[in-house]
Amino acid sequence: MLYPLNAENPTHFAGGQGSRKLETFNPSASEPGGGHWTFDPNFLGDTPQDDRTMHYAVILPTRQVLVISGGNYDFYGPLFYPWLLIPKFDSNHTFTGYTKLRMAEALEPRLYHNTAVLLPDGRVFVSGGNTSRATIRSSFIPPADPKQTVQPKPNLDPIDVDLYFFNDGPMGKGQKGMLTTPTEDWKAEIFTPPYWYIDGDRRARISGIEPASPPDYQFRKEIGGKLYLLLHSNQTYNVRLDGLPSDCTGNASLALIKLPSSTHGWENGQQFFNLPFKKAGSGIQFQTPDAKSARIPPAYYMLFYVDCKGKPSVAKMVRFDDQAKEP
């Protein structure tokens, strides 16, 4: 699924069950059923090898969408190359589609049960994936140690991870020299989007956020060694910024991205909200929208500042919840 950039945009579904199509639901109050569907048969590529399922579409702070991992039913193999989808807008700021860029290939096959989530530094954590469930030989499992006080390291000795499918059903054990996809892939990778390399090591930093007027709730709290902030609707906040570019060619933005929960490639809770702001001294000032009218669910979010060159800051962790009195 490719999530709408705001509540006014259509909802997009890409790929799935051996497909490279894009299905888009266009809402309309005047139409029967509340809208209509449009269809792009070659959204994720032009050939059957581009058919993709079990993939993830991760919203990035720049409004770009990363389509990553998954497999191809037609050719029974993993797809290693991600797509970076760059949204396009017309002169009225209406979303018109995506420019698609093929990214560098991953190293590991990511089939069923893979995962991909956005990190606070703007990169994407990718892990998991399997062709079937690994075989566990129970006779090799050691008994639990009652004196164990911490989580033990995983013991892979009783697990067969070199099984594979053949003829789309039976399973066999991989032999030396065979090119098989492992039953379980527990290795992790980090995808670094192109914006990471803009302007070398320079990076804008959110050095502070303060309410413009004293709030009637606890604004900040340290949880697990991390600082969290609490935002309420229709409130004004001042943001201090460091590390800004010395020259600008584009527009900066402020993005609020809901923390996802990643499982099976289904709707995983991602939400993207653009927060308008104005310059205020060396920083910016923004007002939060009304959560109900803007359909912002109460939850934890990452707040990114994206500078005028398109490079995001490291996110601040915030809770947006009008009923909460502390983060």
N, C-alpha and C positions, 0 to 999 in steps of 0.2 A: 504494500500500500504506500502511495506517495501522499503525504498528508497536506491538506490545504494550508496555504501561507497565512490566511486569516479566515474569519468566519464567513466572509462574503464569497470566497472562491469555491469552485467545484471540488469534489472529492475524487481522487485518482487511485486506480488499482492497476498495478503493473505485474505482468508475468503470472506464474502459478500453473501447476499441473502441465508442464511442458509447453509453455507459451512465451512469446515475446511481445504480446499485445499490451495496449493500454486501454482500459475501460474507464470512462469518466462520467460521473453522474453530475449533471448540471441542474441545480435546484431552480425551481420556478413556481411561485405561488399560483400562477394563472394556468398551469398545465395539470391535466389529470395525473394523479400519482405524485404530484409535487415536483415534477421535472422530467428530464429525459436523459438517455445515455448516448454517448458518442464513443467511437471505436477507432483506434489506431493499431493496425495489425502488426506493425514492425517497429514498435517503440523501443525495444531493447536490442535491436539489431536487424539485419536484413536476411539472415540465413537461418536454417533450422538449428545450426550449432549454437545460435544465440538464445534459443529457448531456455527459460530459467524458472526454477521453482525452489522453494526452501531458502530464499534469499532474504536479505534485510534491506530496507530503505531507511537510512539514518538522516535526520534533519541536522544540518550544520548551522553554526551561528550566522553564516553569511546568506542564509536562505537556500543555499545549495543543498542537493539531496545526493547522498552516496548510496548507490545500489551495489551490494557487495555479497559475496559468497553464493551458495546454492549449487544446484546440480541441473543436469540436462537429461530429461527422461528419454529423448529420442536416441541419444548416443551413450546413455548410461555412464556418465562421467561428471566429475566436478567442474565448475566454471571458476577459473582462477582470476579472471580479469574483472575489476569493478568498473562501473560507470559513474562518472561525476556529472550530475545534471545541474546546469546553471540556468536559473529562471530568467525569462525574458518578459519585459513589460513595455507597453506602448506609451505614447505621450501622455495618456490619461492615467498612467500608473496601474493599468489593468494587466493582470497576468495573461500572457499569450502562449506560453509553452516553455520548453527547455532546449538549451543547447547541450549536446551530449559529448563528453570527452571520455575516451577509454583510458583508464589508468594502468599503472604498472601491475603486473600479475603478483598474486600472493604466492606463498610457498607451500601452504598446507591445503588439502582438500576439505571443504566445508559443506557437508551434506546435511542430513536431518539432525536436529538438535544442536545446530550451531548458534552462535550468539554474536551480536555486534551492538555496542553501546557507545554513545558519545562521552568523552572524558572532559573534565573541567578545563583542561589545557587546550581543547579544541581538536585533539586527535581522537581516533576511534579504536576501541579495544575489540579485538576479534578473537574468538576461540571456539572450541567444541566442534561438533560434526561427527556423524557416524553413518555407516551403511546399514548397520543392524545393531542389536544389543550384543555386547561382548559376552563371551562364554566364561563363566566363573566356576572354577573347580573347587567345590566346597571343602574337599579334603585338605586343601592347602591353606585354608583360612585359619590363622592362629586364634586362640581364645582371647577374649578381651582381658586387658590388664586392669584389675580393680584399683591399682595404685596410680593409674594414668591420670594426670591432672590437666594436661593440655591436649589439644587435637593432635593425634599422631600423623606422621607423614603417610601418604597413601602407599599401600603395598601392592605392587603390580604383579607379583609372582603368581598369584592364582588366576590371573586374567589373561585370556587369549585375545590379543588385539590384532592378530594377523589373519583373521578370517575374512572372507570376501564372498560376494554374490557371484554366481554364474548362471547363465540362462534365465536371468530374472526370477530367481526363486531359491534354488538350493544353495547351500553354503559350503565352501571348501576352505582348506587351510592353505595360506599362501606359502609358496616354496621360494627358495633362493633364486633371485633373478627375475621373478614375476613382477609385473607392474600392476599392483592391486591397490585399491583404496582401503586403508585400515578400518577395522570395525569401529574402533573408538579413536578419536583424535583429541588428545588432551593438551596439545601445545597451543600457545597463545601467540598472537601477532599484534602489532600496532600499525594501523594505517595512518599515515601522515598526509593530510590534505595539502594541495599546492599552496594554500595561503600561509602555511607555516614558514615558507621560504621567502616571503615578501620582505624586502628591506633588511635582509640579513638578520642579525640578532636583535634588532630593535623591536620592541613590542610595547604597545600601550598597556598601562596598568591602572586598574581601579584601586587607588590608594586609600579611598575612604568613601563612605556613604552615610549621610546624616539626614534625619527628618528636618524639613524647613521650620516646623514648629514642634514643640514638645508633644509627643504622643501620649495617649492614655494607656499604653501597654509597654511591656518590656521589648525594646527594639533589637537588642543583640544578646546572644548567649553562646557560650562555648559548649559544644556537644562532642564528646569523643576526641577532644583536642582540636576540633575544627570550629571556626567561627560561623554562626548562622545569623541571618537577619530576618526580621518579620516585617512584611509589607501588608498594608491595608488598602482598600479601595479609596479612590478620590483623595489621595494624600500626595503631598509634594516632597520630593527628596533631592538633596544636593549631592552631586558626585564629584569627587576630586580625581583628576586624571594625571598620570605621569607618562613619560615616554612617547608622547605624541609625535607624529611625523613633522619634519620641518617644512615640508611643502605638501600640498594636497591637490589631487586631481579628481576626486569623487566625493561621495557623501558618506558620512559616518552613520552608524545605526546602533540601536540598543535592543538587544534580543533577550527575551525571556523564554527559556526552553524547559519544559517539564521533565523531571527525572523519569527515565523509562524503566520498565521492567521487561526484560527480554526473554521470550520463550516461544519456541516453535514458529517464529516468524509471523505470528498473528499480531493484531492491533496491540501494540505494546506501550500505550500510554503517552507517546510523544505528543507534545503540543508546542507550537511556535507562536509567540506573540511579539509583535513589533511595538516598542514603546517610544512614541514621539518625545522629543526633548528639545531644549533650547540651550544655547551657550550661556554660561554664567561664570564670568571671570576666566580662570584657567581650566575650569571644568564644565559640567553641564547640570541642568536641572530638569527633572521629569516629573510628571504627575501620573500616578497609576490610574488605569481606567476603572470603571465600575465592574466588579467581577461578575455580577449577575448578567448585565446587559452585554458584556464582552465575552461571556461564556468561558470564564477562566476558572477551572475547578480548583478548590482548595487543595494545595499540595506543596511539595518542595520543588524548587526550580533552580536552574543555573542562569545567572544574569551575566551576559557577555556585552562588552563594548567592542564594536567593530569599527576600527579607525577608517579614515577617508581613503586609505589604500587597500582596504578589504582584508586587513589582518585582525583577528579577534584577540582580545585580552584573555588572560586566565579568568575563568568565571568566579563570581561571588555566589555562595550558596544562600538562597533566600527561601523563606516560606511565605506564600501568599494565601492568607486565610483571615477573613474578616472576623471570624468567631474566636480566633486564638488570641491569647494574652501574652504569650511568649513564643519564641521560635521553636 
